[in-house]
Amino acid sequence: MSVNPDHGGNEPFDLRTLVLLTVAGAVVYASYRNSALGAAVGIGIAVLLALHNLVKRN
């Protein structure tokens, strides 16, 4: 599931995608087990995305 147009999208998952899916799964599980951690992770992701969008525009 590569979005790189040079490869046509017919390749299996690359390492980056596999790592991101693994980390996302671990965060979802940890958030499920501890709701306070889930709220903190949610706020952290929102701040990270906002900062990324600000930096990307410049």
C-alpha positions in Angstrom: 0.0 0.0 0.0 2.6 2.5 -1.0 1.5 5.9 -2.1 4.7 6.5 -4.0 3.6 7.2 -7.6 6.9 5.8 -8.9 6.1 2.2 -7.8 2.5 2.0 -9.0 1.1 1.1 -5.6 1.4 -2.7 -6.1 4.0 -3.2 -3.5 3.5 -4.7 0.0 3.7 -2.6 3.1 7.0 -0.9 3.6 8.8 -0.8 6.9 7.7 2.7 7.8 4.0 1.7 7.4 4.5 -1.4 9.4 6.2 0.5 12.3 3.5 3.2 12.3 0.7 0.6 12.4 2.4 -1.2 15.2 2.8 2.0 17.3 -0.7 3.1 16.5 -2.0 -0.3 17.7 0.0 -0.1 20.9 -1.2 3.4 21.6 -4.9 2.4 21.1 -4.5 -0.5 23.4 -2.8 1.6 26.1 -5.5 4.2 25.8 -8.2 1.5 26.1 -6.6 0.2 29.3 -6.0 3.7 30.8 -8.4 6.5 29.9 -6.1 9.3 31.4 -3.3 8.1 29.1 -5.7 8.2 26.2 -6.7 11.8 26.8 -3.0 12.8 27.1 -2.1 11.0 23.9 -5.0 12.6 22.1 -4.0 16.1 23.2 -0.4 15.3 22.2 -1.4 14.1 18.8 -3.5 17.2 18.2 -0.6 19.5 19.2 1.8 17.5 17.0 -0.6 17.8 14.0 -1.1 21.5 14.5 2.7 22.2 14.7 3.3 20.0 11.7 0.7 22.0 9.7 2.2 25.3 10.7 5.7 24.2 9.8 4.6 22.6 6.5 3.0 25.9 5.3 6.2 27.9 5.5 
